[in-house]
Amino acid sequence: MMSTSIYHGAQPISMARYSTRICDPAHSYNASPEEMEERTLSRKTGKAFLPFSQAELESLSPQARGRLTLDQVNTEYRLLWEYFVRKNPRSESALASAIVGLKPGKFGENLLRCLRALGVLTVDSRNNVVWLRK
């Protein structure tokens, strides 16, 4: 019987972090520029959560995208969408640290830079996340 861990010296190393993740094919299609523009417009005005596609993420510059994956962007975007659309629909901005679940540090900065480049939010001079509705 094969074990799911390997030994490195005396310490077992879990293979969970080495496993490959299967991407959802619904989010990995190639969208045309017109379809991407339509998705951006419906994302700002609609009441339904619309995740980003791989084509939208790859359309960003490497500096704006950083090392973020599509799953990371969509997971954190869902947190922000839940905060601004469902929980606080009248709120236009919030301090990034006040949004429960949003990761702090360099990851959070990279994520906010990526979402700003995708056109769903901006960050003002007081470090408030400003949701762009229209």
TORSETOR-794771 format. One line per 5 residues: number of its first residue (from 1); for each residue x, y, z of N, C-alpha, C, O. Coordinates in steps of 0.001 Angstrom, whole numbers. Example, Ala and Ser with C-alpha at 12.3 -4.5 7.8 and 13.67 -1.06 7.14 Angstrom:
2
1) 13190:-5690:7800:12300:-4500:7800:13200:-3300:7800:14236:-3319:8465 | 12850:-2250:7080:13670:-1060:7140:12900:30:7870:13409:1138:8039
END
This chain:
134
1) 840:-1182:0:0:0:0:882:1242:0:1862:1318:741 | 530:2204:-827:1346:3409:-978:895:4493:-9:-301:4719:171 | 1834:5142:596:1552:6204:1551:1389:7536:828:1908:7723:-273 | 662:8460:1459:485:9792:872:1495:10781:1411:1334:11989:1238 | 2522:10294:2055:3574:11190:2513:4919:10567:2182:5030:9348:2043
6) 5926:11393:2058:7275:10901:1834:8120:11321:3026:7794:12275:3734 | 9193:10604:3233:10055:10917:4362:11286:11660:3885:11943:11264:2922 | 11576:12723:4567:12778:13494:4321:13551:13463:5625:13275:14233:6545 | 14503:12584:5695:15169:12376:6969:14208:11673:7898:13683:10615:7549 | 13962:12226:9070:13051:11627:10033:11665:12263:10002:10755:11773:10671
11) 11484:13341:9241:10228:14067:9224:9406:13710:7988:9923:13781:6873 | 8129:13326:8161:7290:13080:6985:6878:14402:6340:6630:15392:7029 | 6810:14403:5036:6377:15577:4285:5064:15225:3612:4977:14226:2899 | 4061:16025:3830:2753:15767:3242:2789:16021:1747:3395:16988:1287 | 2138:15151:992:2072:15312:-460:928:16226:-878:770:16506:-2066
16) 128:16697:73:-1021:17535:-263:-596:18812:-977:-1278:19266:-1895 | 521:19392:-563:928:20633:-1195:1545:20426:-2571:1711:21383:-3327 | 1890:19171:-2905:2443:18872:-4219:1389:18395:-5208:1686:18193:-6386 | 159:18214:-4735:-875:17695:-5630:-1274:18768:-6639:-1216:19962:-6345 | -1671:18340:-7803:-2108:19280:-8823:-3583:19554:-8655:-4344:18681:-8240
21) -3979:20753:-8973:-5363:21167:-8820:-6031:21177:-10188:-5466:21693:-11151 | -7198:20625:-10277:-7922:20600:-11536:-8700:21903:-11652:-9474:22252:-10761 | -8492:22616:-12746:-9176:23893:-12955:-10592:23646:-13439:-10863:22658:-14122 | -11468:24526:-13091:-12846:24462:-13543:-12893:24910:-15003:-12512:26043:-15300 | -13348:24056:-15923:-13340:24440:-17329:-14261:25609:-17646:-14093:26259:-18678
26) -15221:25889:-16789:-16126:27008:-17050:-15398:28341:-16945:-15850:29333:-17517 | -14278:28385:-16224:-13554:29632:-16032:-12303:29727:-16897:-11568:30710:-16799 | -12043:28732:-17742:-10790:28736:-18483:-10981:28882:-19995:-10056:28596:-20755 | -12136:29312:-20437:-12343:29474:-21876:-11718:30774:-22348:-11434:31665:-21548 | -11505:30876:-23654:-10944:32091:-24242:-12083:32989:-24687:-12855:32629:-25576
31) -12188:34148:-24075:-13267:35084:-24383:-12791:36100:-25411:-11622:36486:-25422 | -13700:36526:-26269:-13386:37565:-27242:-13343:38915:-26521:-13874:39029:-25416 | -12726:39934:-27114:-12699:41257:-26467:-14094:41828:-26206:-14313:42487:-25190 | -15041:41576:-27123:-16407:42061:-26920:-17052:41369:-25721:-17731:42001:-24912 | -16826:40062:-25624:-17392:39315:-24498:-16760:39748:-23178:-17446:39814:-22158
36) -15455:40044:-23188:-14796:40513:-21971:-15356:41863:-21543:-15549:42100:-20350 | -15620:42755:-22504:-16201:44062:-22188:-17608:43908:-21620:-17988:44608:-20681 | -18385:42978:-22203:-19742:42724:-21722:-19721:42159:-20305:-20544:42531:-19469 | -18775:41259:-20041:-18657:40685:-18702:-18281:41759:-17683:-18792:41757:-16563 | -17386:42683:-18067:-16986:43755:-17161:-18165:44655:-16840:-18349:45038:-15684
41) -18969:45001:-17842:-20133:45847:-17621:-21162:45150:-16739:-21696:45766:-15817 | -21450:43881:-17005:-22429:43171:-16180:-21889:42912:-14782:-22664:42789:-13833 | -20569:42829:-14645:-19964:42631:-13325:-20175:43867:-12453:-20399:43739:-11249 | -20109:45054:-13040:-20263:46288:-12273:-21712:46599:-11951:-22004:47140:-10885 | -22628:46267:-12856:-24023:46663:-12668:-24916:45533:-12178:-25995:45795:-11646
46) -24500:44300:-12342:-25355:43160:-12011:-25363:42825:-10537:-24515:43281:-9769 | -26334:42022:-10161:-26451:41580:-8776:-25946:40156:-8591:-25906:39659:-7466 | -25561:39496:-9672:-25060:38125:-9581:-23533:38132:-9636:-22933:38951:-10332 | -22923:37226:-8906:-21467:37112:-8906:-21021:36516:-10233:-21538:35482:-10657 | -20076:37155:-10880:-19561:36702:-12166:-18044:36601:-12049:-17361:37625:-12047
51) -17504:35387:-11953:-16056:35247:-11769:-15282:35654:-13016:-15834:35716:-14115 | -14005:35927:-12827:-13133:36293:-13931:-12760:35060:-14730:-12714:33954:-14191 | -12495:35246:-16008:-12045:34145:-16859:-10517:34186:-16947:-9889:35181:-16587 | -9942:33102:-17426:-8496:33035:-17599:-8030:34076:-18612:-6956:34656:-18452 | -8824:34318:-19649:-8455:35309:-20669:-8406:36716:-20069:-7527:37505:-20416
56) -9333:37032:-19180:-9325:38348:-18537:-8079:38524:-17681:-7467:39591:-17682 | -7705:37481:-16952:-6524:37560:-16104:-5254:37668:-16942:-4343:38422:-16600 | -5193:36918:-18035:-4000:36947:-18882:-3892:38230:-19700:-2826:38535:-20234 | -4996:38991:-19802:-4939:40252:-20540:-4197:41336:-19758:-3841:42369:-20325 | -3963:41117:-18482:-3246:42093:-17654:-1748:41981:-17866:-1247:40942:-18295
61) -1040:43055:-17562:412:43022:-17634:954:42145:-16502:287:41976:-15482 | 2152:41589:-16673:2723:40757:-15602:2894:41515:-14285:2811:40912:-13216 | 3133:42834:-14348:3274:43615:-13123:1941:43717:-12392:1912:43657:-11163 | 849:43867:-13115:-470:43963:-12478:-945:42604:-11993:-1581:42507:-10944 | -644:41562:-12739:-1103:40216:-12391:-267:39606:-11273:-797:38905:-10411
66) 1022:39867:-11285:1896:39279:-10277:1926:37766:-10396:1929:37226:-11502 | 1947:37081:-9260:1984:35623:-9251:642:35023:-8855:566:33871:-8429 | -400:35806:-8999:-1729:35354:-8612:-2296:34373:-9627:-2072:34505:-10830 | -3034:33387:-9124:-3710:32436:-9995:-5169:32850:-10140:-5662:33699:-9398 | -5844:32249:-11088:-7253:32547:-11321:-8096:32194:-10101:-9008:32941:-9746
71) -7808:31076:-9459:-8556:30670:-8264:-8399:31682:-7132:-9372:32009:-6452 | -7181:32177:-6929:-6940:33155:-5871:-7694:34450:-6138:-8313:35008:-5232 | -7646:34925:-7364:-8324:36177:-7716:-9823:36030:-7532:-10459:36900:-6937 | -10403:34937:-8037:-11850:34749:-7927:-12308:34547:-6487:-13384:35016:-6117 | -11511:33854:-5663:-11863:33654:-4259:-11889:34979:-3504:-12842:35263:-2778
76) -10854:35782:-3671:-10792:37062:-2967:-11794:38067:-3547:-12342:38894:-2818 | -12028:37992:-4856:-13032:38866:-5468:-14420:38539:-4925:-15229:39442:-4712 | -14701:37256:-4698:-15995:36874:-4120:-16157:37477:-2722:-17249:37925:-2373 | -15092:37497:-1917:-15157:38123:-589:-15513:39604:-698:-16373:40101:28 | -14845:40298:-1607:-15128:41720:-1786:-16534:41940:-2327:-17231:42860:-1900
81) -16953:41093:-3271:-18300:41214:-3828:-19349:40988:-2750:-20330:41728:-2675 | -19152:39971:-1913:-20090:39705:-815:-20167:40909:122:-21250:41279:576 | -19019:41518:407:-18984:42652:1332:-19722:43856:753:-20549:44462:1435 | -19429:44207:-505:-19982:45432:-1073:-21376:45271:-1672:-22143:46234:-1662 | -21733:44113:-2186:-23019:43942:-2852:-24071:43356:-1918:-25211:43822:-1902
86) -23707:42350:-1148:-24697:41695:-289:-24797:42308:1103:-25890:42649:1555 | -23658:42449:1786:-23696:42885:3184:-23852:44396:3332:-24586:44853:4209 | -23183:45170:2500:-23200:46633:2591:-23476:47244:1222:-22579:47849:635 | -24690:47104:699:-24946:47581:-662:-24859:49089:-834:-24648:49560:-1952 | -25013:49857:230:-24935:51317:121:-23528:51851:339:-23259:53028:100
91) -22642:50991:786:-21272:51401:1053:-20496:51553:-252:-20545:50687:-1125 | -19788:52654:-365:-18970:52902:-1552:-17515:52513:-1315:-16808:52136:-2250 | -17069:52604:-62:-15683:52275:231:-15578:51694:1635:-16472:51854:2466 | -14468:51021:1873:-14202:50439:3186:-12698:50293:3341:-11969:50141:2360 | -12249:50342:4576:-10850:50102:4865:-10550:48639:4568:-11318:47759:4957
96) -9450:48371:3889:-9132:46998:3487:-9065:46060:4687:-9447:44895:4575 | -8590:46542:5827:-8493:45679:7011:-9855:45394:7632:-9978:44472:8438 | -10894:46175:7272:-12228:45959:7830:-12987:44852:7106:-13990:44358:7619 | -12528:44459:5933:-13200:43424:5161:-12727:42072:5669:-11573:41691:5470 | -13622:41354:6324:-13272:40080:6956:-12914:39058:5884:-13661:38862:4925
101) -11770:38413:6055:-11347:37371:5140:-10338:37827:4105:-9641:36996:3524 | -10242:39125:3858:-9280:39625:2878:-7881:39468:3447:-7606:39903:4565 | -7010:38852:2687:-5671:38556:3185:-4803:39817:3220:-4792:40586:2259 | -4079:40031:4315:-3216:41215:4429:-1851:40969:3794:-1575:39882:3285 | -1020:41973:3833:368:41853:3403:547:41963:1901:-279:42544:1199
106) 1650:41388:1422:1989:41472:3:936:40801:-873:634:41293:-1960 | 373:39678:-410:-669:39010:-1196:-1863:39933:-1387:-2391:40050:-2492 | -2291:40589:-309:-3419:41504:-389:-3133:42695:-1293:-4002:43135:-2046 | -1915:43213:-1216:-1530:44321:-2085:-1541:43891:-3550:-2040:44619:-4408 | -989:42705:-3838:-989:42197:-5210:-2410:41971:-5702:-2729:42263:-6855
111) -3255:41455:-4833:-4638:41193:-5217:-5364:42495:-5533:-6055:42586:-6547 | -5217:43496:-4679:-5874:44778:-4926:-5347:45438:-6198:-6110:46072:-6927 | -4044:45293:-6469:-3468:45836:-7701:-4070:45130:-8917:-4379:45772:-9922 | -4235:43819:-8824:-4812:43042:-9924:-6275:43418:-10150:-6683:43630:-11293 | -7069:43503:-9087:-8488:43856:-9225:-8665:45297:-9696:-9626:45604:-10402
116) -7753:46173:-9313:-7804:47555:-9810:-7544:47575:-11311:-8200:48315:-12043 | -6589:46767:-11774:-6305:46692:-13208:-7462:46065:-13978:-7666:46378:-15151 | -8221:45182:-13330:-9392:44579:-13975:-10596:45517:-13971:-11588:45242:-14646 | -10526:46616:-13226:-11545:47651:-13293:-12726:47486:-12355:-13775:48083:-12597 | -12597:46696:-11288:-13739:46540:-10376:-13606:47363:-9108:-14594:47574:-8406
121) -12407:47831:-8803:-12214:48648:-7603:-11016:49534:-7782:-10263:49407:-8747 | -10848:50434:-6840:-9652:51256:-6773:-9308:51443:-5303:-10125:51142:-4433 | -8132:51926:-5023:-7686:52167:-3656:-7328:53640:-3557:-6508:54140:-4328 | -7956:54349:-2589:-7691:55780:-2465:-6461:56034:-1599:-5801:55093:-1156 | -6157:57300:-1361:-4936:57674:-640:-4955:57281:837:-3900:57215:1468
126) -6132:57021:1394:-6227:56609:2800:-6323:55094:2949:-6720:54601:4005 | -5966:54354:1907:-5973:52891:1883:-7384:52321:1984:-7566:51217:2497 | -8370:53047:1508:-9735:52533:1426:-9939:51834:96:-9492:52314:-946 | -10613:50701:140:-11011:50010:-1081:-12297:50654:-1557:-13289:50660:-827 | -12302:51199:-2768:-13477:51869:-3325:-14049:50982:-4422:-13378:50699:-5415
131) -15291:50546:-4240:-15971:49667:-5189:-16510:50507:-6341:-17249:51465:-6115 | -16149:50159:-7566:-16612:50887:-8736:-17896:50248:-9241:-17873:49155:-9806 | -19003:50927:-9037:-20293:50347:-9413:-20627:50561:-10875:-21166:49654:-11508 | -20333:51713:-11435:-20654:51982:-12844:-19543:52710:-13516:-19638:53020:-14704
END
